[in-house]
């Protein structure tokens, strides 16, 4: 039996012959389709609008909301036509305190017009975005009494739990109408306007005033005036 010459390989070990005309793997043709079109600004605009709406709703529902002052009941702190920002989280986190200027929903709401599910959803969205009026008005007043406090007005002076309270924020025109001592019930607030002569507040019952204000009606605490520019500043 003859043996293979030294250094040779058997047929099974021989590599396939290389055809120099065959294309290499890197030279293999690649299927070419249409070049993908980059998304432009107007293609993404609907998504941006939806995201902006979601952010606006979240901010207004949980953080900050703007309000317009429609009456002179809080002069000189807030004048008619002022626009303020209200911190919604502040009262939820730290509660309501004496002297806070708060915005709250009507303590005596009335039934609005009957709406279907779809119409009601659209009205809620429009109201949240500030382009529709709420069914009932919101109010802005200063917190004078918390639950358990005894409030009295005498000779134009405020007394809380028998102690006279300094009120440097009041309108210079003194309201000397007396108000007998009352004790604020649990879960309620006693609120007054800084312009006592022109404020329908907790001193009066509806329809001339507000009576007690449930604490859970508070929307938030006013902290800054943003309009007009000449009155920009914090709310004392």
PyMOL commands that set and color helices and strands:
alter all, ss='L'
color gray80, all
select helices_A, chain A and resi 11-13+25-27+41-62+88-94+117-128+196-198+215-217+229-231
alter helices_A, ss='H'
color red, helices_A
select strands_A, chain A and resi 64-68+83-87+101-105+138-145+150-154+157-160+163-165+179-183+188-192+213-214+218-227+233-234
alter strands_A, ss='S'
color yellow, strands_A
deselect
rebuild
show_as cartoon
